[in-house]
């Protein structure tokens, strides 16, 4: 009996014309800005699909000059910098869904029907329950195989996917990613919040946040075998999602070293309360190993500056707790090495200097302890014009009295 066999043959037309005609009947989405006219919404949707001006003109039966005029007015009304920003906005406001539209359909090979003679083939029935089970199993496999990204903020910003270091763009764009990583798992950030966090009182002339988000989505999906819906508000493997309240890193998709450090600090507190010095010491060492230098090194913006100071103080506090446990366990030499290194990095930190003086004195190095005091006293006078604090003076007197 005759049957039909299809052979794949790429289409010669770059755009699926039947799909383009759906643009003419696109509804005025409530998520799109109310300031746009119907034609402007249609043009924005077509631009989001990746169509050129001549293709949009053919699809909407408009002159090409009219299409260019509509696009120019869209950019002005929405405060967008260029066509790339319009593409991102079309996805973010829901006018275009990632993976759907004229370009996506045209990319699939067209089928050509050929009539041939072929014997009928009997297909075995597939039970509905078995099909559902297979679907659930496939979904589980996809969930387990979901690519993961690691982001490190405890040093110069870096990100890895599958052990491969990713290129994250210029410093201001990296600062946007850092802001999202610092809020991971806690809150979404609106465009206004990102502008305030990264630019402060000197915002850019145009709203570049959507463009930076677009580029970061693409960068974070680098090497995962696809574009990862990097233009949209979040596909199944999106690393940066957009919700009603703003942008956030997808829960479970990203591992941030700052969050891991805070988990270890919480564990140190539990070990301390349980009276387990060895476990507390081990957790302190793990937390300190996460630091690769100055946190958020070189990143601009008010948020990066504040977090840099906070994370530096966090590291100092962890070292002090580690040294306290080392001294209790009789590991004086290791404690002194830690304190010398940290004091050199923070010469104006008087609690560190006092702790180093006491550790040296306990180790029988009274002269070295007094040298630390004199060096700290001169540094405070030269840099800040202040005398040593009561804490430092008390440690000095204790050593002089031989207590």
C-alpha positions in Angstrom: 0.0 0.0 0.0 1.3 3.5 -0.6 2.7 5.4 2.2 4.6 8.6 2.7 8.3 8.9 3.7 9.9 12.2 4.6 13.4 13.3 3.8 15.0 16.2 5.6 15.9 19.1 3.3 16.8 22.6 4.7 14.6 25.3 3.6 16.0 28.1 1.4 13.9 30.8 3.0 15.5 32.2 6.2 12.2 33.0 7.8 9.1 30.8 8.2 6.5 33.1 6.5 3.5 31.3 8.0 4.9 31.9 11.5 5.6 35.5 10.8 2.0 36.2 10.0 1.1 35.5 13.6 2.8 38.8 14.4 -0.1 40.7 12.8 -2.6 39.2 15.3 -0.4 39.4 18.4 -2.4 40.6 21.4 -1.4 43.6 23.4 0.2 41.8 26.2 -0.5 43.3 29.6 3.2 42.8 30.5 4.3 45.1 27.7 4.5 48.8 28.4 1.2 50.7 28.0 2.9 53.5 26.2 3.4 51.5 23.0 0.9 51.5 20.2 -0.3 48.3 18.6 2.1 48.6 15.7 5.0 49.4 18.0 4.3 46.3 20.1 4.2 44.2 16.8 7.6 45.7 15.8 9.1 45.0 19.2 7.9 41.4 19.2 9.3 40.9 15.7 12.7 42.4 16.7 12.7 40.1 19.7 12.3 37.2 17.2 15.4 38.3 15.5 13.8 39.5 12.2 15.4 42.2 10.1 13.6 45.4 9.1 12.8 44.1 5.6 11.4 40.9 7.0 9.3 42.8 9.5 8.0 45.1 6.8 7.0 42.1 4.6 5.3 40.3 7.6 3.3 43.4 8.8 2.6 44.8 5.3 4.3 48.1 6.2 6.9 50.2 4.4 10.5 49.5 5.7 10.8 53.2 6.6 7.7 52.9 8.8 9.3 49.8 10.6 12.4 51.8 11.3 10.3 54.7 12.6 8.3 52.4 14.9 11.5 50.9 16.3 13.1 54.3 16.9 10.0 55.3 18.9 10.1 52.1 20.9 13.7 52.7 21.9 12.9 56.3 23.0 9.7 55.4 24.9 11.3 52.4 26.8 14.7 54.1 27.3 16.6 51.4 25.5 20.0 52.0 24.1 19.9 49.9 20.9 18.3 47.0 19.0 20.1 44.4 21.3 18.5 46.0 24.3 15.1 45.8 22.5 15.6 42.1 22.0 16.2 41.6 25.7 13.2 43.7 26.6 10.9 41.8 24.3 11.8 38.6 26.1 11.7 40.1 29.6 8.2 41.6 29.2 6.8 38.4 27.7 6.2 39.4 24.1 8.5 36.7 22.9 9.0 33.2 24.4 12.5 31.7 24.1 12.7 28.9 21.4 9.5 30.0 19.7 8.9 32.2 16.8 9.8 32.6 13.1 13.5 32.2 13.5 13.2 29.0 15.7 10.8 27.4 13.3 12.8 28.3 10.2 15.9 26.7 11.8 14.2 23.3 11.7 14.6 21.4 8.4 11.6 21.4 6.1 10.1 18.0 5.2 9.5 16.9 1.6 6.9 14.2 1.0 7.7 11.3 -1.4 5.2 8.6 -2.4 6.7 5.1 -2.4 5.4 1.5 -2.0 6.0 0.0 1.4 4.6 -2.9 3.3 2.5 -2.0 6.3 4.3 -2.1 9.6 2.4 -3.1 12.7 3.4 -1.1 15.7 3.3 -2.6 19.2 0.8 -0.8 21.5 2.4 1.4 24.2 0.6 1.5 27.5 -0.2 4.9 28.8 1.2 4.2 32.3 4.5 3.0 30.8 4.8 6.2 28.7 4.1 8.3 31.8 6.7 6.5 33.8 9.3 6.9 31.0 8.5 10.7 30.9 9.0 11.0 34.6 12.3 9.1 34.4 13.5 11.4 31.6 12.6 14.5 33.6 14.5 13.1 36.6 17.6 12.5 34.4 17.4 16.1 33.1 17.1 17.4 36.6 20.1 15.5 37.8 22.2 16.4 34.8 21.4 20.1 35.1 24.7 22.1 34.6 26.0 23.8 37.7 27.9 27.1 38.0 30.3 28.0 40.8 30.9 31.7 41.6 33.7 32.9 43.8 33.5 36.4 45.4 36.2 35.8 48.0 38.9 37.2 45.7 38.7 38.6 42.2 35.3 37.5 40.8 35.4 34.2 39.0 32.9 31.7 37.7 33.3 28.1 36.5 31.0 25.7 34.6 32.1 22.1 34.6 35.6 23.1 35.8 36.0 25.6 33.0 36.6 29.2 33.9 34.1 31.6 32.2 34.7 35.0 30.7 32.4 37.4 32.5 33.1 40.7 30.6 34.1 44.1 31.9 34.2 45.1 35.5 30.8 46.9 35.7 29.1 43.8 34.2 30.9 41.6 36.7 29.6 43.9 39.5 26.1 43.2 38.3 26.7 39.4 38.6 28.4 40.0 42.0 25.3 41.8 43.3 23.1 38.9 42.2 25.5 36.4 43.8 25.5 38.2 47.1 21.7 38.1 47.2 21.5 34.5 46.0 18.8 32.5 47.8 17.5 35.6 49.7 16.0 38.2 47.4 15.4 39.4 43.9 16.9 42.6 42.7 15.0 45.1 40.5 16.7 47.1 37.8 16.6 50.1 40.1 18.3 48.2 42.9 21.0 47.0 40.5 21.6 50.5 39.2 21.9 51.8 42.8 24.2 48.9 43.9 26.6 49.1 40.9 26.5 52.7 39.8 25.4 54.6 42.9 24.9 58.3 42.4 26.3 58.2 38.8 23.9 56.0 36.9 24.5 55.4 33.2 22.8 57.6 30.6 20.6 54.6 29.4 19.3 51.6 31.3 22.0 49.0 30.4 21.0 46.5 33.1 18.9 44.3 30.6 21.9 44.3 28.2 24.3 43.2 30.9 21.8 40.5 32.1 21.6 39.2 28.5 25.4 39.0 28.2 25.8 37.4 31.6 23.2 34.7 30.8 25.1 34.0 27.6 28.4 33.9 29.5 27.2 31.6 32.2 25.8 29.2 29.7 29.1 29.1 27.8 30.1 25.6 27.0 26.8 23.9 28.1 25.8 23.0 24.6 23.3 25.7 23.9 22.4 29.3 24.4 20.4 28.4 27.6 17.6 30.8 26.7 20.0 33.6 27.5 17.7 36.2 26.0 14.6 35.2 28.0 13.3 35.5 31.5 14.5 32.0 32.4 14.4 28.7 30.5 14.6 25.3 32.1 18.4 25.7 32.6 18.5 29.4 33.2 21.2 30.7 35.6 19.7 34.2 35.9 15.9 34.3 36.2 13.5 37.2 36.1 10.4 37.2 38.3 7.8 39.8 39.1 10.1 41.5 41.6 13.3 41.5 39.5 16.4 39.3 38.8 17.9 36.5 40.8 20.2 33.5 40.4 18.1 30.4 39.9 17.8 28.4 43.1 20.0 25.3 43.1 21.8 26.3 39.8 24.7 28.3 41.3 27.1 27.6 44.2 28.5 30.8 45.7 31.6 30.7 48.0 30.3 33.4 50.3 27.3 31.3 51.1 29.5 28.3 51.7 31.7 30.4 54.0 28.7 31.5 56.1 27.6 27.8 56.4 31.1 27.0 57.8 31.0 29.9 60.2 27.6 28.6 61.5 29.3 25.2 62.0 32.2 26.8 63.9 29.6 28.3 66.3 28.0 24.9 66.8 31.3 23.2 67.4 32.3 25.9 69.9 29.1 25.5 71.9 29.5 21.7 71.9 33.1 22.1 73.3 34.7 20.4 70.2 37.9 22.4 69.6 39.3 20.1 66.9 36.1 20.4 64.8 36.0 24.1 65.3 39.7 24.4 64.2 39.0 22.3 61.2 36.0 24.3 60.1 38.0 27.6 60.5 40.7 26.2 58.2 38.1 25.2 55.6 36.5 28.7 55.7 39.8 30.5 55.3 40.8 28.3 52.4 37.9 29.8 50.4 39.6 33.2 50.4 41.8 33.8 47.3 42.8 37.4 48.1 40.9 40.6 48.6 37.1 39.9 48.2 35.5 41.4 45.1 38.9 42.8 44.1 38.6 45.7 41.7 34.8 45.7 41.3 33.2 49.1 41.3 30.1 50.4 43.0 28.8 51.1 46.5 27.7 47.5 47.2 31.0 46.0 46.2 32.8 48.5 48.4 30.6 47.7 51.5 30.8 44.0 51.0 34.5 44.1 50.5 34.9 45.7 53.9 32.5 43.3 55.5 34.1 40.2 54.1 37.6 41.4 55.0 36.4 41.8 58.6 34.7 38.4 58.4 38.1 36.8 57.5 39.9 38.6 60.3 37.2 37.3 62.8 37.6 33.7 61.5 41.4 33.9 61.9 41.1 35.3 65.4 38.8 32.4 66.4 41.1 29.9 64.8 44.1 31.4 66.7 42.2 31.2 70.0 41.6 27.5 69.4 45.2 26.9 68.4 46.4 28.6 71.6 44.0 26.5 73.7 45.3 23.4 72.1 49.0 24.4 72.6 49.6 25.1 68.9 51.5 28.3 69.7 53.8 28.3 66.7 51.0 27.8 64.2 49.0 30.6 66.0 51.9 33.0 65.8 52.4 32.3 62.1 48.7 33.1 61.4 48.9 36.3 63.4 52.1 37.6 61.8 50.6 37.1 58.3 47.3 38.8 59.2 48.9 41.6 61.2 51.1 42.4 58.2 48.0 42.7 56.0 46.1 44.8 58.7 48.8 46.8 60.5 46.2 49.2 62.1 44.1 46.4 63.6 44.9 46.8 67.3 43.1 43.6 68.6 45.3 41.6 66.2 48.4 43.3 67.4 47.4 42.7 71.1 46.7 39.0 70.3 50.1 38.6 68.6 51.8 40.2 71.6 50.2 37.8 74.0 51.0 34.8 71.8 54.6 35.8 71.5 54.9 36.4 75.3 53.4 32.9 76.0 56.0 31.4 73.7 58.8 33.1 75.7 59.5 35.8 73.1 59.0 38.9 75.3 61.4 41.1 73.2 59.5 40.2 70.0 56.2 41.0 71.8 57.5 44.5 72.8 58.7 45.1 69.2 55.2 44.4 67.9 53.8 47.0 70.4 56.4 49.7 69.3 55.7 49.1 65.6 52.0 49.4 66.1 52.4 52.5 68.2 54.5 54.2 65.5 52.1 53.2 62.7 49.0 54.5 64.6 50.8 57.8 65.3 52.1 58.2 61.7 48.9 57.1 59.8 46.1 58.2 62.1 47.7 60.6 64.6 46.3 58.7 67.6 47.9 56.9 70.6 47.5 53.1 71.2 44.1 52.0 72.5 43.5 50.8 76.0 43.5 47.2 74.8 47.0 47.5 73.3 48.4 49.5 76.3 47.0 46.8 78.7 48.8 44.0 76.8 52.0 46.1 76.8 51.8 46.6 80.6 51.1 42.9 81.2 54.2 41.9 79.3 56.4 44.5 81.2 55.1 43.3 84.5 55.8 39.7 83.5 52.2 38.6 84.3 
